[in-house]
Amino acid sequence: MERCPICRASLSEPPICRRCKSDLTRPLAIAEEAHLLLRHAMHKLANGDVPAAEALAIRSQCLRSSDLARALVGFCHSKTA
């Protein structure tokens, strides 16, 4: 996370925003969880487990929207359809 989701200030020393003083511990943890789910999804896809990869990518997308997660969900869906 490069910017505070509350005031959009650049984050130099998370988890506390320098401008609005918001505690960003939970949003940062959620972003990290989404990233880990996406990495796990790509690992599953590389091993040929497309349904598991799709499920993990969907979970990642639910936590934090990203172009990569969206593309991975679409790719997996096209392979299982």
Biopython code that builds the backbone (N, CA, C, O; Angstrom):
import numpy as np
from Bio.PDB.StructureBuilder import StructureBuilder

atoms = [
    (1, "MET", "N", (0.851, -1.152, 0.000)),
    (1, "MET", "CA", (0.000, 0.000, 0.000)),
    (1, "MET", "C", (0.912, 1.233, 0.000)),
    (1, "MET", "O", (1.743, 1.417, 0.889)),
    (2, "GLU", "N", (0.731, 2.051, -1.004)),
    (2, "GLU", "CA", (1.581, 3.228, -1.151)),
    (2, "GLU", "C", (0.928, 4.502, -0.631)),
    (2, "GLU", "O", (1.612, 5.470, -0.297)),
    (3, "ARG", "N", (-0.418, 4.494, -0.565)),
    (3, "ARG", "CA", (-1.136, 5.686, -0.130)),
    (3, "ARG", "C", (-2.156, 5.318, 0.942)),
    (3, "ARG", "O", (-2.687, 4.208, 0.966)),
    (4, "CYS", "N", (-2.410, 6.261, 1.811)),
    (4, "CYS", "CA", (-3.414, 6.070, 2.854)),
    (4, "CYS", "C", (-4.791, 5.978, 2.200)),
    (4, "CYS", "O", (-5.137, 6.836, 1.388)),
    (5, "PRO", "N", (-5.583, 4.960, 2.533)),
    (5, "PRO", "CA", (-6.917, 4.849, 1.946)),
    (5, "PRO", "C", (-7.894, 5.890, 2.498)),
    (5, "PRO", "O", (-8.983, 6.059, 1.949)),
    (6, "ILE", "N", (-7.529, 6.580, 3.559)),
    (6, "ILE", "CA", (-8.404, 7.594, 4.157)),
    (6, "ILE", "C", (-8.176, 8.958, 3.522)),
    (6, "ILE", "O", (-9.111, 9.587, 3.028)),
    (7, "CYS", "N", (-6.903, 9.417, 3.540)),
    (7, "CYS", "CA", (-6.622, 10.782, 3.072)),
    (7, "CYS", "C", (-5.756, 10.831, 1.819)),
    (7, "CYS", "O", (-5.491, 11.913, 1.294)),
    (8, "ARG", "N", (-5.313, 9.678, 1.335)),
    (8, "ARG", "CA", (-4.505, 9.522, 0.124)),
    (8, "ARG", "C", (-3.083, 10.074, 0.238)),
    (8, "ARG", "O", (-2.412, 10.251, -0.780)),
    (9, "ALA", "N", (-2.617, 10.344, 1.444)),
    (9, "ALA", "CA", (-1.232, 10.774, 1.632)),
    (9, "ALA", "C", (-0.302, 9.603, 1.336)),
    (9, "ALA", "O", (-0.661, 8.445, 1.549)),
    (10, "SER", "N", (0.888, 9.912, 0.848)),
    (10, "SER", "CA", (1.854, 8.835, 0.626)),
    (10, "SER", "C", (2.293, 8.295, 1.982)),
    (10, "SER", "O", (2.464, 9.037, 2.948)),
    (11, "LEU", "N", (2.469, 6.984, 2.017)),
    (11, "LEU", "CA", (2.833, 6.339, 3.279)),
    (11, "LEU", "C", (4.345, 6.206, 3.352)),
    (11, "LEU", "O", (4.963, 5.520, 2.537)),
    (12, "SER", "N", (4.924, 6.864, 4.326)),
    (12, "SER", "CA", (6.371, 6.770, 4.490)),
    (12, "SER", "C", (6.735, 5.843, 5.646)),
    (12, "SER", "O", (7.752, 5.152, 5.588)),
    (13, "GLU", "N", (5.915, 5.822, 6.692)),
    (13, "GLU", "CA", (6.181, 4.968, 7.847)),
    (13, "GLU", "C", (4.903, 4.295, 8.325)),
    (13, "GLU", "O", (4.369, 4.649, 9.376)),
    (14, "PRO", "N", (4.398, 3.308, 7.544)),
    (14, "PRO", "CA", (3.204, 2.616, 8.011)),
    (14, "PRO", "C", (3.483, 1.906, 9.325)),
    (14, "PRO", "O", (4.653, 1.612, 9.574)),
    (15, "PRO", "N", (2.552, 1.611, 10.162)),
    (15, "PRO", "CA", (1.121, 1.551, 9.893)),
    (15, "PRO", "C", (0.342, 2.809, 10.274)),
    (15, "PRO", "O", (-0.888, 2.792, 10.209)),
    (16, "ILE", "N", (0.998, 3.890, 10.664)),
    (16, "ILE", "CA", (0.282, 5.106, 11.021)),
    (16, "ILE", "C", (0.480, 6.131, 9.904)),
    (16, "ILE", "O", (1.607, 6.431, 9.510)),
    (17, "CYS", "N", (-0.631, 6.657, 9.404)),
    (17, "CYS", "CA", (-0.558, 7.674, 8.351)),
    (17, "CYS", "C", (0.042, 8.954, 8.931)),
    (17, "CYS", "O", (-0.349, 9.401, 10.009)),
    (18, "ARG", "N", (0.982, 9.526, 8.215)),
    (18, "ARG", "CA", (1.657, 10.732, 8.693)),
    (18, "ARG", "C", (0.728, 11.945, 8.698)),
    (18, "ARG", "O", (0.907, 12.856, 9.505)),
    (19, "ARG", "N", (-0.259, 11.965, 7.807)),
    (19, "ARG", "CA", (-1.137, 13.125, 7.709)),
    (19, "ARG", "C", (-2.346, 13.014, 8.633)),
    (19, "ARG", "O", (-2.555, 13.879, 9.485)),
    (20, "CYS", "N", (-3.146, 11.953, 8.473)),
    (20, "CYS", "CA", (-4.404, 11.863, 9.228)),
    (20, "CYS", "C", (-4.280, 11.029, 10.499)),
    (20, "CYS", "O", (-5.220, 10.949, 11.291)),
    (21, "LYS", "N", (-3.114, 10.405, 10.691)),
    (21, "LYS", "CA", (-2.823, 9.602, 11.887)),
    (21, "LYS", "C", (-3.700, 8.358, 12.020)),
    (21, "LYS", "O", (-3.848, 7.818, 13.117)),
    (22, "SER", "N", (-4.276, 7.906, 10.925)),
    (22, "SER", "CA", (-5.079, 6.678, 10.945)),
    (22, "SER", "C", (-4.175, 5.465, 11.157)),
    (22, "SER", "O", (-3.071, 5.393, 10.617)),
    (23, "ASP", "N", (-4.659, 4.528, 11.945)),
    (23, "ASP", "CA", (-3.952, 3.275, 12.155)),
    (23, "ASP", "C", (-4.311, 2.344, 11.003)),
    (23, "ASP", "O", (-5.462, 1.927, 10.875)),
    (24, "LEU", "N", (-3.350, 2.023, 10.182)),
    (24, "LEU", "CA", (-3.581, 1.226, 8.979)),
    (24, "LEU", "C", (-3.144, -0.229, 9.148)),
    (24, "LEU", "O", (-2.886, -0.920, 8.162)),
    (25, "THR", "N", (-3.063, -0.685, 10.376)),
    (25, "THR", "CA", (-2.626, -2.051, 10.640)),
    (25, "THR", "C", (-3.521, -3.066, 9.933)),
    (25, "THR", "O", (-3.023, -3.945, 9.229)),
    (26, "ARG", "N", (-4.836, -2.954, 10.113)),
    (26, "ARG", "CA", (-5.766, -3.919, 9.494)),
    (26, "ARG", "C", (-5.767, -3.819, 7.964)),
    (26, "ARG", "O", (-5.657, -4.850, 7.301)),
    (27, "PRO", "N", (-5.886, -2.618, 7.375)),
    (27, "PRO", "CA", (-5.840, -2.562, 5.909)),
    (27, "PRO", "C", (-4.541, -3.119, 5.324)),
    (27, "PRO", "O", (-4.560, -3.757, 4.272)),
    (28, "LEU", "N", (-3.425, -2.885, 5.994)),
    (28, "LEU", "CA", (-2.158, -3.429, 5.517)),
    (28, "LEU", "C", (-2.142, -4.950, 5.625)),
    (28, "LEU", "O", (-1.620, -5.627, 4.738)),
    (29, "ALA", "N", (-2.704, -5.491, 6.692)),
    (29, "ALA", "CA", (-2.772, -6.947, 6.860)),
    (29, "ALA", "C", (-3.673, -7.576, 5.793)),
    (29, "ALA", "O", (-3.363, -8.642, 5.261)),
    (30, "ILE", "N", (-4.774, -6.919, 5.489)),
    (30, "ILE", "CA", (-5.685, -7.423, 4.455)),
    (30, "ILE", "C", (-5.007, -7.402, 3.091)),
    (30, "ILE", "O", (-5.142, -8.351, 2.318)),
    (31, "ALA", "N", (-4.277, -6.329, 2.787)),
    (31, "ALA", "CA", (-3.554, -6.245, 1.517)),
    (31, "ALA", "C", (-2.507, -7.346, 1.412)),
    (31, "ALA", "O", (-2.333, -7.941, 0.349)),
    (32, "GLU", "N", (-1.820, -7.615, 2.496)),
    (32, "GLU", "CA", (-0.819, -8.685, 2.511)),
    (32, "GLU", "C", (-1.476, -10.053, 2.323)),
    (32, "GLU", "O", (-0.951, -10.897, 1.596)),
    (33, "GLU", "N", (-2.612, -10.276, 2.967)),
    (33, "GLU", "CA", (-3.343, -11.537, 2.809)),
    (33, "GLU", "C", (-3.781, -11.731, 1.354)),
    (33, "GLU", "O", (-3.677, -12.832, 0.813)),
    (34, "ALA", "N", (-4.266, -10.666, 0.726)),
    (34, "ALA", "CA", (-4.673, -10.737, -0.680)),
    (34, "ALA", "C", (-3.474, -11.090, -1.562)),
    (34, "ALA", "O", (-3.588, -11.898, -2.483)),
    (35, "HIS", "N", (-2.339, -10.484, -1.274)),
    (35, "HIS", "CA", (-1.121, -10.766, -2.034)),
    (35, "HIS", "C", (-0.699, -12.228, -1.878)),
    (35, "HIS", "O", (-0.343, -12.881, -2.858)),
    (36, "LEU", "N", (-0.740, -12.734, -0.659)),
    (36, "LEU", "CA", (-0.355, -14.128, -0.418)),
    (36, "LEU", "C", (-1.319, -15.104, -1.098)),
    (36, "LEU", "O", (-0.893, -16.115, -1.655)),
    (37, "LEU", "N", (-2.604, -14.799, -1.051)),
    (37, "LEU", "CA", (-3.588, -15.650, -1.736)),
    (37, "LEU", "C", (-3.325, -15.684, -3.240)),
    (37, "LEU", "O", (-3.435, -16.733, -3.874)),
    (38, "LEU", "N", (-2.982, -14.542, -3.797)),
    (38, "LEU", "CA", (-2.709, -14.467, -5.224)),
    (38, "LEU", "C", (-1.451, -15.261, -5.586)),
    (38, "LEU", "O", (-1.425, -15.950, -6.606)),
    (39, "ARG", "N", (-0.427, -15.167, -4.767)),
    (39, "ARG", "CA", (0.782, -15.965, -5.007)),
    (39, "ARG", "C", (0.475, -17.454, -4.919)),
    (39, "ARG", "O", (0.975, -18.242, -5.722)),
    (40, "HIS", "N", (-0.337, -17.836, -3.955)),
    (40, "HIS", "CA", (-0.717, -19.242, -3.802)),
    (40, "HIS", "C", (-1.533, -19.699, -5.015)),
    (40, "HIS", "O", (-1.374, -20.824, -5.489)),
    (41, "ALA", "N", (-2.403, -18.825, -5.511)),
    (41, "ALA", "CA", (-3.209, -19.147, -6.696)),
    (41, "ALA", "C", (-2.314, -19.384, -7.907)),
    (41, "ALA", "O", (-2.543, -20.322, -8.671)),
    (42, "MET", "N", (-1.309, -18.555, -8.087)),
    (42, "MET", "CA", (-0.403, -18.728, -9.227)),
    (42, "MET", "C", (0.394, -20.023, -9.095)),
    (42, "MET", "O", (0.673, -20.685, -10.094)),
    (43, "HIS", "N", (0.756, -20.381, -7.879)),
    (43, "HIS", "CA", (1.459, -21.642, -7.640)),
    (43, "HIS", "C", (0.552, -22.828, -8.001)),
    (43, "HIS", "O", (0.991, -23.777, -8.651)),
    (44, "LYS", "N", (-0.704, -22.764, -7.577)),
    (44, "LYS", "CA", (-1.659, -23.834, -7.913)),
    (44, "LYS", "C", (-1.838, -23.940, -9.421)),
    (44, "LYS", "O", (-1.882, -25.041, -9.970)),
    (45, "LEU", "N", (-1.942, -22.797, -10.090)),
    (45, "LEU", "CA", (-2.105, -22.804, -11.543)),
    (45, "LEU", "C", (-0.881, -23.419, -12.218)),
    (45, "LEU", "O", (-1.016, -24.199, -13.161)),
    (46, "ALA", "N", (0.297, -23.073, -11.742)),
    (46, "ALA", "CA", (1.526, -23.632, -12.313)),
    (46, "ALA", "C", (1.584, -25.147, -12.146)),
    (46, "ALA", "O", (2.198, -25.847, -12.951)),
    (47, "ASN", "N", (0.939, -25.647, -11.090)),
    (47, "ASN", "CA", (0.899, -27.087, -10.848)),
    (47, "ASN", "C", (-0.306, -27.763, -11.493)),
    (47, "ASN", "O", (-0.528, -28.957, -11.295)),
    (48, "GLY", "N", (-1.079, -27.010, -12.259)),
    (48, "GLY", "CA", (-2.192, -27.580, -13.011)),
    (48, "GLY", "C", (-3.504, -27.684, -12.256)),
    (48, "GLY", "O", (-4.456, -28.271, -12.771)),
    (49, "ASP", "N", (-3.587, -27.139, -11.067)),
    (49, "ASP", "CA", (-4.827, -27.196, -10.277)),
    (49, "ASP", "C", (-5.642, -25.926, -10.532)),
    (49, "ASP", "O", (-5.681, -25.018, -9.701)),
    (50, "VAL", "N", (-6.288, -25.884, -11.693)),
    (50, "VAL", "CA", (-7.012, -24.690, -12.128)),
    (50, "VAL", "C", (-8.181, -24.348, -11.196)),
    (50, "VAL", "O", (-8.330, -23.177, -10.847)),
    (51, "PRO", "N", (-9.019, -25.307, -10.772)),
    (51, "PRO", "CA", (-10.123, -24.939, -9.873)),
    (51, "PRO", "C", (-9.647, -24.311, -8.552)),
    (51, "PRO", "O", (-10.245, -23.348, -8.071)),
    (52, "ALA", "N", (-8.584, -24.854, -7.976)),
    (52, "ALA", "CA", (-8.061, -24.284, -6.731)),
    (52, "ALA", "C", (-7.476, -22.899, -6.987)),
    (52, "ALA", "O", (-7.645, -21.991, -6.173)),
    (53, "ALA", "N", (-6.793, -22.738, -8.109)),
    (53, "ALA", "CA", (-6.224, -21.433, -8.458)),
    (53, "ALA", "C", (-7.326, -20.392, -8.618)),
    (53, "ALA", "O", (-7.189, -19.259, -8.157)),
    (54, "GLU", "N", (-8.409, -20.776, -9.267)),
    (54, "GLU", "CA", (-9.522, -19.845, -9.452)),
    (54, "GLU", "C", (-10.138, -19.451, -8.114)),
    (54, "GLU", "O", (-10.426, -18.276, -7.883)),
    (55, "ALA", "N", (-10.341, -20.426, -7.235)),
    (55, "ALA", "CA", (-10.934, -20.141, -5.923)),
    (55, "ALA", "C", (-10.046, -19.188, -5.123)),
    (55, "ALA", "O", (-10.546, -18.251, -4.502)),
    (56, "LEU", "N", (-8.749, -19.419, -5.135)),
    (56, "LEU", "CA", (-7.824, -18.560, -4.399)),
    (56, "LEU", "C", (-7.772, -17.155, -4.996)),
    (56, "LEU", "O", (-7.702, -16.167, -4.265)),
    (57, "ALA", "N", (-7.805, -17.069, -6.322)),
    (57, "ALA", "CA", (-7.786, -15.754, -6.981)),
    (57, "ALA", "C", (-9.062, -14.974, -6.671)),
    (57, "ALA", "O", (-9.021, -13.758, -6.489)),
    (58, "ILE", "N", (-10.186, -15.669, -6.611)),
    (58, "ILE", "CA", (-11.451, -15.008, -6.251)),
    (58, "ILE", "C", (-11.386, -14.483, -4.822)),
    (58, "ILE", "O", (-11.818, -13.362, -4.551)),
    (59, "ARG", "N", (-10.848, -15.291, -3.904)),
    (59, "ARG", "CA", (-10.708, -14.837, -2.513)),
    (59, "ARG", "C", (-9.798, -13.617, -2.436)),
    (59, "ARG", "O", (-10.083, -12.676, -1.696)),
    (60, "SER", "N", (-8.711, -13.628, -3.192)),
    (60, "SER", "CA", (-7.798, -12.489, -3.224)),
    (60, "SER", "C", (-8.509, -11.245, -3.754)),
    (60, "SER", "O", (-8.373, -10.154, -3.201)),
    (61, "GLN", "N", (-9.260, -11.426, -4.819)),
    (61, "GLN", "CA", (-9.997, -10.316, -5.446)),
    (61, "GLN", "C", (-11.034, -9.737, -4.490)),
    (61, "GLN", "O", (-11.283, -8.532, -4.500)),
    (62, "CYS", "N", (-11.638, -10.585, -3.670)),
    (62, "CYS", "CA", (-12.620, -10.105, -2.686)),
    (62, "CYS", "C", (-11.963, -9.235, -1.612)),
    (62, "CYS", "O", (-12.563, -8.278, -1.123)),
    (63, "LEU", "N", (-10.741, -9.574, -1.259)),
    (63, "LEU", "CA", (-10.040, -8.795, -0.233)),
    (63, "LEU", "C", (-9.494, -7.482, -0.779)),
    (63, "LEU", "O", (-9.585, -6.436, -0.136)),
    (64, "ARG", "N", (-8.924, -7.560, -1.983)),
    (64, "ARG", "CA", (-8.325, -6.371, -2.576)),
    (64, "ARG", "C", (-8.326, -6.517, -4.085)),
    (64, "ARG", "O", (-7.681, -7.409, -4.636)),
    (65, "SER", "N", (-9.045, -5.645, -4.736)),
    (65, "SER", "CA", (-9.147, -5.702, -6.185)),
    (65, "SER", "C", (-7.803, -5.378, -6.838)),
    (65, "SER", "O", (-7.128, -4.419, -6.466)),
    (66, "SER", "N", (-7.436, -6.195, -7.812)),
    (66, "SER", "CA", (-6.215, -5.927, -8.568)),
    (66, "SER", "C", (-6.390, -6.441, -9.992)),
    (66, "SER", "O", (-7.167, -7.362, -10.243)),
    (67, "ASP", "N", (-5.665, -5.837, -10.907)),
    (67, "ASP", "CA", (-5.733, -6.268, -12.301)),
    (67, "ASP", "C", (-5.242, -7.704, -12.455)),
    (67, "ASP", "O", (-5.805, -8.474, -13.233)),
    (68, "LEU", "N", (-4.202, -8.061, -11.722)),
    (68, "LEU", "CA", (-3.664, -9.419, -11.820)),
    (68, "LEU", "C", (-4.660, -10.454, -11.319)),
    (68, "LEU", "O", (-4.845, -11.493, -11.952)),
    (69, "ALA", "N", (-5.297, -10.183, -10.199)),
    (69, "ALA", "CA", (-6.293, -11.125, -9.666)),
    (69, "ALA", "C", (-7.461, -11.263, -10.640)),
    (69, "ALA", "O", (-7.937, -12.368, -10.902)),
    (70, "ARG", "N", (-7.914, -10.137, -11.168)),
    (70, "ARG", "CA", (-9.031, -10.160, -12.117)),
    (70, "ARG", "C", (-8.656, -10.979, -13.357)),
    (70, "ARG", "O", (-9.459, -11.776, -13.842)),
    (71, "ALA", "N", (-7.439, -10.784, -13.867)),
    (71, "ALA", "CA", (-6.989, -11.529, -15.045)),
    (71, "ALA", "C", (-6.858, -13.018, -14.740)),
    (71, "ALA", "O", (-7.211, -13.857, -15.570)),
    (72, "LEU", "N", (-6.356, -13.345, -13.564)),
    (72, "LEU", "CA", (-6.195, -14.744, -13.184)),
    (72, "LEU", "C", (-7.549, -15.436, -13.039)),
    (72, "LEU", "O", (-7.705, -16.582, -13.461)),
    (73, "VAL", "N", (-8.518, -14.758, -12.453)),
    (73, "VAL", "CA", (-9.867, -15.310, -12.331)),
    (73, "VAL", "C", (-10.436, -15.569, -13.730)),
    (73, "VAL", "O", (-10.986, -16.638, -13.996)),
    (74, "GLY", "N", (-10.298, -14.594, -14.607)),
    (74, "GLY", "CA", (-10.807, -14.753, -15.976)),
    (74, "GLY", "C", (-10.129, -15.889, -16.718)),
    (74, "GLY", "O", (-10.791, -16.660, -17.413)),
    (75, "PHE", "N", (-8.818, -16.000, -16.576)),
    (75, "PHE", "CA", (-8.081, -17.073, -17.237)),
    (75, "PHE", "C", (-8.524, -18.430, -16.724)),
    (75, "PHE", "O", (-8.806, -19.339, -17.505)),
    (76, "CYS", "N", (-8.584, -18.560, -15.405)),
    (76, "CYS", "CA", (-8.997, -19.842, -14.809)),
    (76, "CYS", "C", (-10.416, -20.194, -15.214)),
    (76, "CYS", "O", (-10.712, -21.348, -15.523)),
    (77, "HIS", "N", (-11.290, -19.202, -15.212)),
    (77, "HIS", "CA", (-12.690, -19.447, -15.576)),
    (77, "HIS", "C", (-12.776, -19.943, -17.031)),
    (77, "HIS", "O", (-13.568, -20.835, -17.339)),
    (78, "SER", "N", (-11.969, -19.368, -17.909)),
    (78, "SER", "CA", (-11.989, -19.797, -19.325)),
    (78, "SER", "C", (-11.481, -21.228, -19.482)),
    (78, "SER", "O", (-11.878, -21.924, -20.417)),
    (79, "LYS", "N", (-10.614, -21.669, -18.586)),
    (79, "LYS", "CA", (-10.073, -23.025, -18.647)),
    (79, "LYS", "C", (-11.031, -24.068, -18.073)),
    (79, "LYS", "O", (-10.970, -25.240, -18.444)),
    (80, "THR", "N", (-11.918, -23.641, -17.164)),
    (80, "THR", "CA", (-12.841, -24.599, -16.557)),
    (80, "THR", "C", (-14.198, -24.600, -17.240)),
    (80, "THR", "O", (-15.007, -25.498, -17.007)),
    (81, "ALA", "N", (-14.456, -23.614, -18.074)),
    (81, "ALA", "CA", (-15.761, -23.527, -18.744)),
    (81, "ALA", "C", (-15.836, -24.406, -19.963)),
    (81, "ALA", "O", (-16.868, -24.443, -20.634)),
]
sb = StructureBuilder()
sb.init_structure("model")
sb.init_model(0)
sb.init_chain("A")
sb.init_seg("    ")
for serial, (resi, resn, name, xyz) in enumerate(atoms, 1):
    if name == "N":
        sb.init_residue(resn, " ", resi, " ")
    sb.init_atom(name, np.array(xyz, "f"), 0.0, 1.0, " ", f" {name:<3s}", serial, name[0])
structure = sb.get_structure()
